[in-house]
């Protein structure tokens, strides 16, 4: 009996050690509801702006610099595509169907929806801490080594780890900050500079850009930069796991590599 007493162990010692490594069952949201809603509203509006913007460019695929520009003015550059207006010299012997009416209306409406959605996102990001926690680089990510590692992983098309589903790396954070606080404000500014009604109220909007034609040219290049961002963004989503990333942006729950397989 004494021998049996000597090998008696506490009940807690019989619990497998692996249980201590099991994470809590509480699942937190990867993206808040407001982030998800503003993301998809912006996505739909961007597609509407892209389609309508292409139709607007087709009506006059020539770009100038300064205040004025027309068919009698030497362009800064021109796109090698036919126009939807017969008076625009493009080198083609035919014109495309004119879609300038509905495209300008859709472009205007979608642009204001994006502006209001963006303001809602920025205000919410400031008050909820989303900007500080998820977009501003941390001290650990501010080093040159962390930045170079993130670039190297992207160039190797390396698939992110499961932990990466819950946070952005330093390259992603800097890219999103650049898009949100540089490209989007610039594309809005140049768009407003082409509005006669807005310019009449705030002349400095177009004066600082060098003229309405300058604003149109800058608007075109910034739009191309946003389109490039969209293409790279979609490619990275597919690389990281399309199903898991889409689920995170729709339901808020981040997936794992097993979920995306």
N, C-alpha and C positions, 0 to 999 in steps of 0.2 A: 504493500500500500504506500509505503514511503517512497518507493521507486516511482510510482505513478505520480505522486505529488511533485517530484523533482522535474518532470517533463511537462507539467501543466503550463500553458502559455496564456496570456491575456486574450480575450475575444477579439480585440481590435487588431491583433497581429495576424489574424487569419484572413484579413481583407487583402486581396491582391494588390500589389504595389502599383500596377498599371492603372488602377482606379483613380489614383491621385493625379494622373496626367490627363484624365478625361475632362474636356472643357465644360463649362456650365451650359445648360440646355437653353438658356435665354438667348434669343437671336435678336440682334439689333439691326436696324435698317441701314443699308449701305448708303442709300440716297433718301433724303427727306421727300415728303410728298410734294412740297413746293418746288424743289429742285427738279423732280421728275416731270411735273406739269410744265414748268417753264422751259425745260429741255425740249419737250415734244412740241410745244407751241412754236418755239424758235425754229425747230427743224422744219415743220410744215411751212412756216412763213418764209424760211430761207429758200425752200424749193420753189415756192410761188414767186419770190423775188428773182430767183435764177431764171425761171422760164420766161417771166415777163421782161426781165432785163435783157435777155437774148433777143426777144422780139423788138425791144426799143432800139437796141444797137443795130439790128438789121435795117431799121428804117433810115439810118445814116451811119454806116460803118466807117466813118472818118473822124479823126480826133485832132484837136487843135490846142493851142496854148494862148492864153490871154483872155480878153473879154468877148471877142466875136470870132465867128468861124462859119463859113457857108460853102456852097459848091464852087464859088469863085475864089475861095481862099486856099492857098497851099496848105495841105494838112501836115501836122506833125508826123503822123503815120496813119495808115489806113489798113483795115482788115481785108484780106483777099477773098471776100465773099460778095455775092450779089446783094443788091438792096431791094427794099420793098417800095421804093419810090423811083420813078423813071428819071427824075431830074438829077439824081445823085450819080455822078460818074464813077463807075466801079470797074469798067472794062468788060463787063458781061453784056451780052446782047438781049438779056431778058431781066424781068423784075420778079420778085417774090410777091406773094399775096400780102397785102397790107394788114397787119394785126396791131397797129399802133394804138387804136382806140381802147380796146379792152385791156391791153398789156399795161398801158400807163395807169389806168384805173386800178387794176390789181396790184401793180407795183406800189402805188401810193397807199392803198389800204393795208397791204401786208407790212409795209415799212412802219406805219404807225403802231401796228400791233406788236411788232418787234421792239420798238422803242419803249412802249408801256410795259411789255413783259420784261425787258432788260432792266428797267428801273425797279420793278418789283423784285427781281432777282438780287440786284445789288443791295437794295435796302434790307432785304431779308438776310443776305449773307453777312452784312455788317452787324445786325442785331442778334442773330443766332450764333455767331462765331464760325459760320461755315467758311468764310474767307480766311480767317486766321488758322483754323484747324486743318482745312482740306486743300487750300490753294497757296497760301504763303509758304515758301520753303522753310523748313525747320533749320536749326543750327547745324544739325548733323548732315543735312542735305546741302548746306551752303558751301561745302568744301569743293575744291577743284576735282578731287578724286571721285566724289559721289556724282558730280556732273559728268565727268568723262566715262564713268562706269555706265551711267544711264544711256549715254550716247552710243557706247560700244554695244550694249545689249540691244538697242534698237537697230543698229547697223547689221548685227548678226541675226536679226529677226528672232531673237530669243524669246520664248514664251514666258510670260510672267509667272511667278510662283503663286501658290494659293493665297499667301499673305498679301500679295499685290492686289488682290481683288478688293481689299479693304482700304487701300490708300493709293495716292498718286505718287510716282517718283518725281524727282526734282525737275526732269525735263518736261514731264507732263504739266507740272504746276506752273513752270515759267511760260510754257506755250499757252495754257489757258488764260493766264494773267495777261499775256500779250494780246490775245484775241479779244478778251473782255474789255480791257482798258486802253487798247491802242487801235486795233483794227475796227472794232464795232463803233467806237465814237467817231473815228475818222470817216467811215463809210456813211454814218448818219450826218455828220457835218457837211461832207461834200454833196450829199443828197439834198440837204436843205439849201445849200448854196446854189442849186439849180432851180429852186422854186422862186419865181418872181414875187409872189405874195410875201414869202418869208424874208427875202432879200430887201424888199421895200421897207420892212419893219426893222430889220437888223442888217444894214449894209455891210458891216464889218465881216459878216459871215463869208461873203464872196471876195471882199477886198483883200483879206489876209491870204487868200489862195491865189490871187493874181488874176481873177476873172472867172466868169461862168464856164468858159471852155476849159480853163485849167482845172476847175472843180470837176468837170465831166471826165477829163482824162485821169485825174487822180482817183475818182470814184471807180473807174473801170479797172485800174490796177489793184486797188484795195479789194475789189470784188473778186478778182482772180486769186489774190492771196487767201481770201476766205474760202474760195472753192478748193484751193489746194489743201487747206487745213481740213476741210470736210472729207476729201478723198483719203488723206493720210489717216484721219480719225477713224473712218470706216475700215480701212485696211488693218489698223491696229486692233480694232474691236474683233475683227475676224481672226486675227492671229492669236489674241489672248483667249478666245473662246466665245464665239458669237452668241450661243444660247445662254451661257451664264451671264455675259455682260448685258445682253438685252433683258434678261430676267431682272437683273439688278436695277436697270433703269425703268422697268415697267412696274415691278412689284416692290422694289427697294431691297430685296434679299439678295445678297451676293452669292454666286455659285462657286463651285470648285471645279478643278480640272476634270474630275470624274463626272460631274454634271454636264460639262460641255463636250464630253466625248461622244 
